[in-house]
Amino acid sequence: MAETDMFKTINEMPKGVIHHMHYDAANDFDWFFKEIAYDPRVFYNTNTCKFKYFKEVKDAEEGFR
């Protein structure tokens, strides 16, 4: 992995990509589950392991629950 062009490019970037995070995106785990995961408009797809937000509960796509 360390020999790929992408790794070399990322490694040359100032600070490195792994050190870059937006402060407002660094929320605490408990906050995430309290405020986001329990919102009735946030659905989870067990096949894709992804969360998705729908404006209306009735608009949830197949596979999301």
N, CA, C, O and CB atoms as a CASP TS submission, in Angstrom:
PFRMAT TS
TARGET T0000
AUTHOR 0000-0000-0000
METHOD Language model
MODEL 1
PARENT N/A
ATOM      1  N   MET     1       0.832  -1.198   0.000  1.00  0.00           N
ATOM      2  CA  MET     1       0.000   0.000   0.000  1.00  0.00           C
ATOM      3  C   MET     1       0.872   1.255   0.000  1.00  0.00           C
ATOM      4  O   MET     1       0.539   2.216  -0.694  1.00  0.00           O
ATOM      5  CB  MET     1      -0.944   0.002   1.217  1.00  0.00           C
ATOM      6  N   ALA     2       1.943   1.283   0.731  1.00  0.00           N
ATOM      7  CA  ALA     2       2.779   2.473   0.843  1.00  0.00           C
ATOM      8  C   ALA     2       3.467   2.828  -0.463  1.00  0.00           C
ATOM      9  O   ALA     2       4.065   3.899  -0.571  1.00  0.00           O
ATOM     10  CB  ALA     2       3.811   2.276   1.917  1.00  0.00           C
ATOM     11  N   GLU     3       3.395   1.965  -1.441  1.00  0.00           N
ATOM     12  CA  GLU     3       4.053   2.219  -2.715  1.00  0.00           C
ATOM     13  C   GLU     3       3.105   2.777  -3.779  1.00  0.00           C
ATOM     14  O   GLU     3       3.546   3.079  -4.887  1.00  0.00           O
ATOM     15  CB  GLU     3       4.683   0.950  -3.219  1.00  0.00           C
ATOM     16  N   THR     4       1.832   2.917  -3.473  1.00  0.00           N
ATOM     17  CA  THR     4       0.885   3.404  -4.479  1.00  0.00           C
ATOM     18  C   THR     4       1.069   4.893  -4.714  1.00  0.00           C
ATOM     19  O   THR     4       1.547   5.617  -3.840  1.00  0.00           O
ATOM     20  CB  THR     4      -0.559   3.112  -4.050  1.00  0.00           C
ATOM     21  N   ASP     5       0.684   5.347  -5.909  1.00  0.00           N
ATOM     22  CA  ASP     5       0.775   6.774  -6.234  1.00  0.00           C
ATOM     23  C   ASP     5      -0.091   7.607  -5.295  1.00  0.00           C
ATOM     24  O   ASP     5       0.297   8.703  -4.892  1.00  0.00           O
ATOM     25  CB  ASP     5       0.355   7.020  -7.692  1.00  0.00           C
ATOM     26  N   MET     6      -1.274   7.078  -4.946  1.00  0.00           N
ATOM     27  CA  MET     6      -2.172   7.827  -4.062  1.00  0.00           C
ATOM     28  C   MET     6      -1.522   8.018  -2.688  1.00  0.00           C
ATOM     29  O   MET     6      -1.563   9.117  -2.136  1.00  0.00           O
ATOM     30  CB  MET     6      -3.534   7.096  -3.919  1.00  0.00           C
ATOM     31  N   PHE     7      -0.932   6.974  -2.140  1.00  0.00           N
ATOM     32  CA  PHE     7      -0.289   7.087  -0.838  1.00  0.00           C
ATOM     33  C   PHE     7       0.857   8.095  -0.887  1.00  0.00           C
ATOM     34  O   PHE     7       1.013   8.903   0.028  1.00  0.00           O
ATOM     35  CB  PHE     7       0.225   5.719  -0.374  1.00  0.00           C
ATOM     36  N   LYS     8       1.643   8.050  -1.933  1.00  0.00           N
ATOM     37  CA  LYS     8       2.756   8.986  -2.060  1.00  0.00           C
ATOM     38  C   LYS     8       2.254  10.424  -2.115  1.00  0.00           C
ATOM     39  O   LYS     8       2.837  11.312  -1.494  1.00  0.00           O
ATOM     40  CB  LYS     8       3.584   8.668  -3.307  1.00  0.00           C
ATOM     41  N   THR     9       1.177  10.655  -2.856  1.00  0.00           N
ATOM     42  CA  THR     9       0.605  12.000  -2.976  1.00  0.00           C
ATOM     43  C   THR     9       0.070  12.477  -1.630  1.00  0.00           C
ATOM     44  O   THR     9       0.353  13.601  -1.213  1.00  0.00           O
ATOM     45  CB  THR     9      -0.519  12.019  -4.032  1.00  0.00           C
ATOM     46  N   ILE    10      -0.691  11.641  -0.957  1.00  0.00           N
ATOM     47  CA  ILE    10      -1.252  12.004   0.350  1.00  0.00           C
ATOM     48  C   ILE    10      -0.140  12.258   1.359  1.00  0.00           C
ATOM     49  O   ILE    10      -0.226  13.189   2.160  1.00  0.00           O
ATOM     50  CB  ILE    10      -2.191  10.897   0.865  1.00  0.00           C
ATOM     51  N   ASN    11       0.889  11.442   1.323  1.00  0.00           N
ATOM     52  CA  ASN    11       2.001  11.576   2.258  1.00  0.00           C
ATOM     53  C   ASN    11       2.764  12.886   2.074  1.00  0.00           C
ATOM     54  O   ASN    11       3.375  13.384   3.019  1.00  0.00           O
ATOM     55  CB  ASN    11       2.949  10.407   2.100  1.00  0.00           C
ATOM     56  N   GLU    12       2.734  13.449   0.863  1.00  0.00           N
ATOM     57  CA  GLU    12       3.435  14.703   0.590  1.00  0.00           C
ATOM     58  C   GLU    12       2.614  15.938   0.929  1.00  0.00           C
ATOM     59  O   GLU    12       3.148  17.047   0.935  1.00  0.00           O
ATOM     60  CB  GLU    12       3.833  14.755  -0.852  1.00  0.00           C
ATOM     61  N   MET    13       1.327  15.767   1.211  1.00  0.00           N
ATOM     62  CA  MET    13       0.460  16.903   1.507  1.00  0.00           C
ATOM     63  C   MET    13       0.805  17.486   2.877  1.00  0.00           C
ATOM     64  O   MET    13       1.214  16.755   3.778  1.00  0.00           O
ATOM     65  CB  MET    13      -1.026  16.481   1.456  1.00  0.00           C
ATOM     66  N   PRO    14       0.638  18.815   3.038  1.00  0.00           N
ATOM     67  CA  PRO    14       0.884  19.427   4.354  1.00  0.00           C
ATOM     68  C   PRO    14      -0.016  18.793   5.413  1.00  0.00           C
ATOM     69  O   PRO    14      -1.218  18.647   5.192  1.00  0.00           O
ATOM     70  CB  PRO    14       0.647  20.960   4.300  1.00  0.00           C
ATOM     71  N   LYS    15       0.538  18.423   6.534  1.00  0.00           N
ATOM     72  CA  LYS    15      -0.135  17.779   7.662  1.00  0.00           C
ATOM     73  C   LYS    15      -0.562  16.344   7.348  1.00  0.00           C
ATOM     74  O   LYS    15      -0.736  15.542   8.266  1.00  0.00           O
ATOM     75  CB  LYS    15      -1.346  18.592   8.070  1.00  0.00           C
ATOM     76  N   GLY    16      -0.728  16.021   6.109  1.00  0.00           N
ATOM     77  CA  GLY    16      -1.250  14.698   5.765  1.00  0.00           C
ATOM     78  C   GLY    16      -2.757  14.673   5.898  1.00  0.00           C
ATOM     79  O   GLY    16      -3.307  15.316   6.792  1.00  0.00           O
ATOM     80  N   VAL    17      -3.413  13.967   5.058  1.00  0.00           N
ATOM     81  CA  VAL    17      -4.874  13.936   5.052  1.00  0.00           C
ATOM     82  C   VAL    17      -5.430  13.374   6.349  1.00  0.00           C
ATOM     83  O   VAL    17      -6.476  13.828   6.814  1.00  0.00           O
ATOM     84  CB  VAL    17      -5.377  13.115   3.878  1.00  0.00           C
ATOM     85  N   ILE    18      -4.767  12.410   6.938  1.00  0.00           N
ATOM     86  CA  ILE    18      -5.283  11.779   8.143  1.00  0.00           C
ATOM     87  C   ILE    18      -5.404  12.746   9.314  1.00  0.00           C
ATOM     88  O   ILE    18      -6.147  12.482  10.260  1.00  0.00           O
ATOM     89  CB  ILE    18      -4.401  10.629   8.530  1.00  0.00           C
ATOM     90  N   HIS    19      -4.687  13.855   9.264  1.00  0.00           N
ATOM     91  CA  HIS    19      -4.737  14.834  10.344  1.00  0.00           C
ATOM     92  C   HIS    19      -5.765  15.929  10.102  1.00  0.00           C
ATOM     93  O   HIS    19      -5.893  16.840  10.921  1.00  0.00           O
ATOM     94  CB  HIS    19      -3.382  15.452  10.533  1.00  0.00           C
ATOM     95  N   HIS    20      -6.482  15.863   9.023  1.00  0.00           N
ATOM     96  CA  HIS    20      -7.432  16.913   8.676  1.00  0.00           C
ATOM     97  C   HIS    20      -8.843  16.518   9.087  1.00  0.00           C
ATOM     98  O   HIS    20      -9.354  15.481   8.665  1.00  0.00           O
ATOM     99  CB  HIS    20      -7.381  17.210   7.174  1.00  0.00           C
ATOM    100  N   MET    21      -9.470  17.354   9.916  1.00  0.00           N
ATOM    101  CA  MET    21     -10.848  17.101  10.314  1.00  0.00           C
ATOM    102  C   MET    21     -11.527  18.437  10.571  1.00  0.00           C
ATOM    103  O   MET    21     -10.937  19.329  11.180  1.00  0.00           O
ATOM    104  CB  MET    21     -10.916  16.186  11.573  1.00  0.00           C
ATOM    105  N   HIS    22     -12.728  18.572  10.124  1.00  0.00           N
ATOM    106  CA  HIS    22     -13.505  19.771  10.418  1.00  0.00           C
ATOM    107  C   HIS    22     -14.009  19.672  11.853  1.00  0.00           C
ATOM    108  O   HIS    22     -14.584  18.658  12.248  1.00  0.00           O
ATOM    109  CB  HIS    22     -14.693  19.944   9.411  1.00  0.00           C
ATOM    110  N   TYR    23     -13.794  20.706  12.612  1.00  0.00           N
ATOM    111  CA  TYR    23     -14.153  20.700  14.028  1.00  0.00           C
ATOM    112  C   TYR    23     -15.626  20.373  14.244  1.00  0.00           C
ATOM    113  O   TYR    23     -15.961  19.610  15.150  1.00  0.00           O
ATOM    114  CB  TYR    23     -13.829  22.043  14.651  1.00  0.00           C
ATOM    115  N   ASP    24     -16.506  20.939  13.429  1.00  0.00           N
ATOM    116  CA  ASP    24     -17.937  20.699  13.623  1.00  0.00           C
ATOM    117  C   ASP    24     -18.366  19.298  13.203  1.00  0.00           C
ATOM    118  O   ASP    24     -19.506  18.911  13.462  1.00  0.00           O
ATOM    119  CB  ASP    24     -18.736  21.720  12.851  1.00  0.00           C
ATOM    120  N   ALA    25     -17.495  18.529  12.566  1.00  0.00           N
ATOM    121  CA  ALA    25     -17.809  17.156  12.190  1.00  0.00           C
ATOM    122  C   ALA    25     -17.289  16.160  13.216  1.00  0.00           C
ATOM    123  O   ALA    25     -17.532  14.960  13.088  1.00  0.00           O
ATOM    124  CB  ALA    25     -17.228  16.841  10.823  1.00  0.00           C
ATOM    125  N   ALA    26     -16.592  16.630  14.210  1.00  0.00           N
ATOM    126  CA  ALA    26     -15.983  15.749  15.209  1.00  0.00           C
ATOM    127  C   ALA    26     -16.884  15.639  16.440  1.00  0.00           C
ATOM    128  O   ALA    26     -16.501  16.020  17.546  1.00  0.00           O
ATOM    129  CB  ALA    26     -14.581  16.269  15.612  1.00  0.00           C
ATOM    130  N   ASN    27     -18.070  15.118  16.224  1.00  0.00           N
ATOM    131  CA  ASN    27     -19.013  14.995  17.333  1.00  0.00           C
ATOM    132  C   ASN    27     -18.768  13.736  18.135  1.00  0.00           C
ATOM    133  O   ASN    27     -18.246  12.743  17.630  1.00  0.00           O
ATOM    134  CB  ASN    27     -20.437  15.007  16.821  1.00  0.00           C
ATOM    135  N   ASP    28     -19.144  13.798  19.351  1.00  0.00           N
ATOM    136  CA  ASP    28     -19.015  12.699  20.276  1.00  0.00           C
ATOM    137  C   ASP    28     -19.975  11.562  19.896  1.00  0.00           C
ATOM    138  O   ASP    28     -21.062  11.822  19.380  1.00  0.00           O
ATOM    139  CB  ASP    28     -19.278  13.178  21.706  1.00  0.00           C
ATOM    140  N   PHE    29     -19.591  10.333  20.143  1.00  0.00           N
ATOM    141  CA  PHE    29     -20.345   9.137  19.766  1.00  0.00           C
ATOM    142  C   PHE    29     -21.752   9.155  20.372  1.00  0.00           C
ATOM    143  O   PHE    29     -22.726   8.851  19.683  1.00  0.00           O
ATOM    144  CB  PHE    29     -19.594   7.873  20.214  1.00  0.00           C
ATOM    145  N   ASP    30     -21.863   9.510  21.651  1.00  0.00           N
ATOM    146  CA  ASP    30     -23.171   9.546  22.310  1.00  0.00           C
ATOM    147  C   ASP    30     -24.085  10.570  21.642  1.00  0.00           C
ATOM    148  O   ASP    30     -25.276  10.318  21.462  1.00  0.00           O
ATOM    149  CB  ASP    30     -23.014   9.873  23.805  1.00  0.00           C
ATOM    150  N   TRP    31     -23.528  11.723  21.277  1.00  0.00           N
ATOM    151  CA  TRP    31     -24.318  12.736  20.589  1.00  0.00           C
ATOM    152  C   TRP    31     -24.873  12.175  19.288  1.00  0.00           C
ATOM    153  O   TRP    31     -26.045  12.374  18.970  1.00  0.00           O
ATOM    154  CB  TRP    31     -23.474  13.990  20.316  1.00  0.00           C
ATOM    155  N   PHE    32     -24.028  11.473  18.537  1.00  0.00           N
ATOM    156  CA  PHE    32     -24.459  10.917  17.257  1.00  0.00           C
ATOM    157  C   PHE    32     -25.689  10.029  17.433  1.00  0.00           C
ATOM    158  O   PHE    32     -26.680  10.190  16.721  1.00  0.00           O
ATOM    159  CB  PHE    32     -23.318  10.119  16.610  1.00  0.00           C
ATOM    160  N   PHE    33     -25.628   9.109  18.367  1.00  0.00           N
ATOM    161  CA  PHE    33     -26.754   8.193  18.530  1.00  0.00           C
ATOM    162  C   PHE    33     -27.965   8.848  19.164  1.00  0.00           C
ATOM    163  O   PHE    33     -29.097   8.461  18.870  1.00  0.00           O
ATOM    164  CB  PHE    33     -26.338   7.017  19.357  1.00  0.00           C
ATOM    165  N   LYS    34     -27.757   9.816  20.014  1.00  0.00           N
ATOM    166  CA  LYS    34     -28.893  10.493  20.637  1.00  0.00           C
ATOM    167  C   LYS    34     -29.607  11.413  19.642  1.00  0.00           C
ATOM    168  O   LYS    34     -30.835  11.390  19.551  1.00  0.00           O
ATOM    169  CB  LYS    34     -28.427  11.297  21.856  1.00  0.00           C
ATOM    170  N   GLU    35     -28.857  12.210  18.906  1.00  0.00           N
ATOM    171  CA  GLU    35     -29.434  13.235  18.041  1.00  0.00           C
ATOM    172  C   GLU    35     -29.681  12.795  16.606  1.00  0.00           C
ATOM    173  O   GLU    35     -30.596  13.304  15.960  1.00  0.00           O
ATOM    174  CB  GLU    35     -28.551  14.414  18.030  1.00  0.00           C
ATOM    175  N   ILE    36     -28.892  11.868  16.098  1.00  0.00           N
ATOM    176  CA  ILE    36     -29.005  11.489  14.688  1.00  0.00           C
ATOM    177  C   ILE    36     -29.657  10.126  14.505  1.00  0.00           C
ATOM    178  O   ILE    36     -30.652  10.011  13.789  1.00  0.00           O
ATOM    179  CB  ILE    36     -27.636  11.488  14.041  1.00  0.00           C
ATOM    180  N   ALA    37     -29.124   9.115  15.125  1.00  0.00           N
ATOM    181  CA  ALA    37     -29.586   7.749  14.882  1.00  0.00           C
ATOM    182  C   ALA    37     -31.023   7.521  15.327  1.00  0.00           C
ATOM    183  O   ALA    37     -31.699   6.648  14.783  1.00  0.00           O
ATOM    184  CB  ALA    37     -28.686   6.773  15.586  1.00  0.00           C
ATOM    185  N   TYR    38     -31.502   8.277  16.293  1.00  0.00           N
ATOM    186  CA  TYR    38     -32.873   8.084  16.755  1.00  0.00           C
ATOM    187  C   TYR    38     -33.862   9.047  16.096  1.00  0.00           C
ATOM    188  O   TYR    38     -35.041   9.051  16.451  1.00  0.00           O
ATOM    189  CB  TYR    38     -32.931   8.247  18.254  1.00  0.00           C
ATOM    190  N   ASP    39     -33.413   9.843  15.164  1.00  0.00           N
ATOM    191  CA  ASP    39     -34.311  10.706  14.400  1.00  0.00           C
ATOM    192  C   ASP    39     -35.142   9.796  13.499  1.00  0.00           C
ATOM    193  O   ASP    39     -34.566   9.007  12.750  1.00  0.00           O
ATOM    194  CB  ASP    39     -33.514  11.789  13.560  1.00  0.00           C
ATOM    195  N   PRO    40     -36.469   9.875  13.540  1.00  0.00           N
ATOM    196  CA  PRO    40     -37.297   8.963  12.744  1.00  0.00           C
ATOM    197  C   PRO    40     -37.109   9.105  11.235  1.00  0.00           C
ATOM    198  O   PRO    40     -37.579   8.258  10.475  1.00  0.00           O
ATOM    199  CB  PRO    40     -38.737   9.184  13.076  1.00  0.00           C
ATOM    200  N   ARG    41     -36.428  10.165  10.790  1.00  0.00           N
ATOM    201  CA  ARG    41     -36.196  10.352   9.353  1.00  0.00           C
ATOM    202  C   ARG    41     -34.850   9.795   8.903  1.00  0.00           C
ATOM    203  O   ARG    41     -34.504   9.876   7.724  1.00  0.00           O
ATOM    204  CB  ARG    41     -36.276  11.826   9.003  1.00  0.00           C
ATOM    205  N   VAL    42     -34.093   9.231   9.839  1.00  0.00           N
ATOM    206  CA  VAL    42     -32.799   8.628   9.504  1.00  0.00           C
ATOM    207  C   VAL    42     -32.988   7.114   9.456  1.00  0.00           C
ATOM    208  O   VAL    42     -33.457   6.506  10.418  1.00  0.00           O
ATOM    209  CB  VAL    42     -31.682   9.031  10.548  1.00  0.00           C
ATOM    210  N   PHE    43     -32.622   6.520   8.334  1.00  0.00           N
ATOM    211  CA  PHE    43     -32.809   5.088   8.115  1.00  0.00           C
ATOM    212  C   PHE    43     -31.463   4.417   7.920  1.00  0.00           C
ATOM    213  O   PHE    43     -30.469   5.063   7.590  1.00  0.00           O
ATOM    214  CB  PHE    43     -33.719   4.830   6.901  1.00  0.00           C
ATOM    215  N   TYR    44     -31.450   3.115   8.128  1.00  0.00           N
ATOM    216  CA  TYR    44     -30.229   2.330   7.977  1.00  0.00           C
ATOM    217  C   TYR    44     -30.506   1.163   7.041  1.00  0.00           C
ATOM    218  O   TYR    44     -31.560   0.531   7.110  1.00  0.00           O
ATOM    219  CB  TYR    44     -29.710   1.825   9.354  1.00  0.00           C
ATOM    220  N   ASN    45     -29.553   0.890   6.173  1.00  0.00           N
ATOM    221  CA  ASN    45     -29.675  -0.229   5.250  1.00  0.00           C
ATOM    222  C   ASN    45     -28.684  -1.307   5.693  1.00  0.00           C
ATOM    223  O   ASN    45     -27.472  -1.090   5.661  1.00  0.00           O
ATOM    224  CB  ASN    45     -29.411   0.219   3.762  1.00  0.00           C
ATOM    225  N   THR    46     -29.199  -2.466   6.105  1.00  0.00           N
ATOM    226  CA  THR    46     -28.334  -3.532   6.599  1.00  0.00           C
ATOM    227  C   THR    46     -27.524  -4.193   5.486  1.00  0.00           C
ATOM    228  O   THR    46     -26.501  -4.819   5.763  1.00  0.00           O
ATOM    229  CB  THR    46     -29.162  -4.575   7.311  1.00  0.00           C
ATOM    230  N   ASN    47     -27.956  -4.067   4.247  1.00  0.00           N
ATOM    231  CA  ASN    47     -27.211  -4.656   3.128  1.00  0.00           C
ATOM    232  C   ASN    47     -25.993  -3.816   2.760  1.00  0.00           C
ATOM    233  O   ASN    47     -24.933  -4.359   2.449  1.00  0.00           O
ATOM    234  CB  ASN    47     -28.120  -4.810   1.909  1.00  0.00           C
ATOM    235  N   THR    48     -26.142  -2.496   2.795  1.00  0.00           N
ATOM    236  CA  THR    48     -25.046  -1.603   2.398  1.00  0.00           C
ATOM    237  C   THR    48     -24.309  -1.001   3.595  1.00  0.00           C
ATOM    238  O   THR    48     -23.266  -0.368   3.428  1.00  0.00           O
ATOM    239  CB  THR    48     -25.583  -0.487   1.524  1.00  0.00           C
ATOM    240  N   CYS    49     -24.849  -1.194   4.802  1.00  0.00           N
ATOM    241  CA  CYS    49     -24.276  -0.638   6.045  1.00  0.00           C
ATOM    242  C   CYS    49     -24.169   0.884   5.964  1.00  0.00           C
ATOM    243  O   CYS    49     -23.164   1.472   6.364  1.00  0.00           O
ATOM    244  CB  CYS    49     -22.879  -1.250   6.321  1.00  0.00           C
ATOM    245  N   LYS    50     -25.224   1.509   5.438  1.00  0.00           N
ATOM    246  CA  LYS    50     -25.225   2.966   5.296  1.00  0.00           C
ATOM    247  C   LYS    50     -26.467   3.565   5.940  1.00  0.00           C
ATOM    248  O   LYS    50     -27.556   2.991   5.917  1.00  0.00           O
ATOM    249  CB  LYS    50     -25.151   3.368   3.813  1.00  0.00           C
ATOM    250  N   PHE    51     -26.252   4.758   6.524  1.00  0.00           N
ATOM    251  CA  PHE    51     -27.365   5.548   7.025  1.00  0.00           C
ATOM    252  C   PHE    51     -27.809   6.483   5.909  1.00  0.00           C
ATOM    253  O   PHE    51     -26.996   6.890   5.079  1.00  0.00           O
ATOM    254  CB  PHE    51     -26.971   6.345   8.314  1.00  0.00           C
ATOM    255  N   LYS    52     -29.096   6.826   5.883  1.00  0.00           N
ATOM    256  CA  LYS    52     -29.593   7.780   4.900  1.00  0.00           C
ATOM    257  C   LYS    52     -30.758   8.554   5.502  1.00  0.00           C
ATOM    258  O   LYS    52     -31.598   7.993   6.205  1.00  0.00           O
ATOM    259  CB  LYS    52     -30.024   7.061   3.592  1.00  0.00           C
ATOM    260  N   TYR    53     -30.793   9.836   5.218  1.00  0.00           N
ATOM    261  CA  TYR    53     -31.836  10.728   5.717  1.00  0.00           C
ATOM    262  C   TYR    53     -32.878  10.938   4.625  1.00  0.00           C
ATOM    263  O   TYR    53     -32.531  11.182   3.469  1.00  0.00           O
ATOM    264  CB  TYR    53     -31.236  12.088   6.177  1.00  0.00           C
ATOM    265  N   PHE    54     -34.148  10.843   4.991  1.00  0.00           N
ATOM    266  CA  PHE    54     -35.249  11.131   4.072  1.00  0.00           C
ATOM    267  C   PHE    54     -36.100  12.221   4.706  1.00  0.00           C
ATOM    268  O   PHE    54     -36.407  12.153   5.897  1.00  0.00           O
ATOM    269  CB  PHE    54     -36.105   9.843   3.764  1.00  0.00           C
ATOM    270  N   LYS    55     -36.484  13.227   3.922  1.00  0.00           N
ATOM    271  CA  LYS    55     -37.268  14.349   4.466  1.00  0.00           C
ATOM    272  C   LYS    55     -38.564  13.866   5.099  1.00  0.00           C
ATOM    273  O   LYS    55     -38.999  14.396   6.122  1.00  0.00           O
ATOM    274  CB  LYS    55     -37.579  15.370   3.364  1.00  0.00           C
ATOM    275  N   GLU    56     -39.173  12.871   4.496  1.00  0.00           N
ATOM    276  CA  GLU    56     -40.424  12.308   4.997  1.00  0.00           C
ATOM    277  C   GLU    56     -40.233  10.811   5.202  1.00  0.00           C
ATOM    278  O   GLU    56     -39.608  10.146   4.376  1.00  0.00           O
ATOM    279  CB  GLU    56     -41.607  12.593   4.016  1.00  0.00           C
ATOM    280  N   VAL    57     -40.763  10.279   6.292  1.00  0.00           N
ATOM    281  CA  VAL    57     -40.643   8.851   6.569  1.00  0.00           C
ATOM    282  C   VAL    57     -41.222   8.024   5.425  1.00  0.00           C
ATOM    283  O   VAL    57     -40.694   6.961   5.098  1.00  0.00           O
ATOM    284  CB  VAL    57     -41.347   8.500   7.886  1.00  0.00           C
ATOM    285  N   LYS    58     -42.290   8.500   4.823  1.00  0.00           N
ATOM    286  CA  LYS    58     -42.930   7.761   3.729  1.00  0.00           C
ATOM    287  C   LYS    58     -42.052   7.681   2.478  1.00  0.00           C
ATOM    288  O   LYS    58     -42.321   6.868   1.593  1.00  0.00           O
ATOM    289  CB  LYS    58     -44.256   8.412   3.376  1.00  0.00           C
ATOM    290  N   ASP    59     -41.032   8.491   2.392  1.00  0.00           N
ATOM    291  CA  ASP    59     -40.145   8.502   1.220  1.00  0.00           C
ATOM    292  C   ASP    59     -38.971   7.537   1.327  1.00  0.00           C
ATOM    293  O   ASP    59     -38.153   7.463   0.410  1.00  0.00           O
ATOM    294  CB  ASP    59     -39.617   9.887   1.004  1.00  0.00           C
ATOM    295  N   ALA    60     -38.873   6.801   2.420  1.00  0.00           N
ATOM    296  CA  ALA    60     -37.734   5.895   2.617  1.00  0.00           C
ATOM    297  C   ALA    60     -37.681   4.861   1.494  1.00  0.00           C
ATOM    298  O   ALA    60     -38.696   4.265   1.133  1.00  0.00           O
ATOM    299  CB  ALA    60     -37.826   5.188   3.995  1.00  0.00           C
ATOM    300  N   GLU    61     -36.493   4.661   0.956  1.00  0.00           N
ATOM    301  CA  GLU    61     -36.292   3.716  -0.138  1.00  0.00           C
ATOM    302  C   GLU    61     -36.314   2.279   0.377  1.00  0.00           C
ATOM    303  O   GLU    61     -36.132   2.025   1.568  1.00  0.00           O
ATOM    304  CB  GLU    61     -34.966   4.002  -0.858  1.00  0.00           C
ATOM    305  N   GLU    62     -36.540   1.353  -0.540  1.00  0.00           N
ATOM    306  CA  GLU    62     -36.560  -0.070  -0.200  1.00  0.00           C
ATOM    307  C   GLU    62     -35.195  -0.478   0.362  1.00  0.00           C
ATOM    308  O   GLU    62     -34.150  -0.073  -0.148  1.00  0.00           O
ATOM    309  CB  GLU    62     -36.923  -0.935  -1.447  1.00  0.00           C
ATOM    310  N   GLY    63     -35.228  -1.275   1.405  1.00  0.00           N
ATOM    311  CA  GLY    63     -33.986  -1.737   2.025  1.00  0.00           C
ATOM    312  C   GLY    63     -33.571  -0.919   3.224  1.00  0.00           C
ATOM    313  O   GLY    63     -32.741  -1.364   4.017  1.00  0.00           O
ATOM    314  N   PHE    64     -34.135   0.276   3.375  1.00  0.00           N
ATOM    315  CA  PHE    64     -33.832   1.130   4.529  1.00  0.00           C
ATOM    316  C   PHE    64     -34.931   0.959   5.568  1.00  0.00           C
ATOM    317  O   PHE    64     -36.121   0.926   5.253  1.00  0.00           O
ATOM    318  CB  PHE    64     -33.699   2.630   4.106  1.00  0.00           C
ATOM    319  N   ARG    65     -34.489   0.851   6.820  1.00  0.00           N
ATOM    320  CA  ARG    65     -35.471   0.722   7.892  1.00  0.00           C
ATOM    321  C   ARG    65     -35.045   1.518   9.100  1.00  0.00           C
ATOM    322  O   ARG    65     -35.748   1.532  10.110  1.00  0.00           O
ATOM    323  CB  ARG    65     -35.670  -0.740   8.271  1.00  0.00           C
TER
END
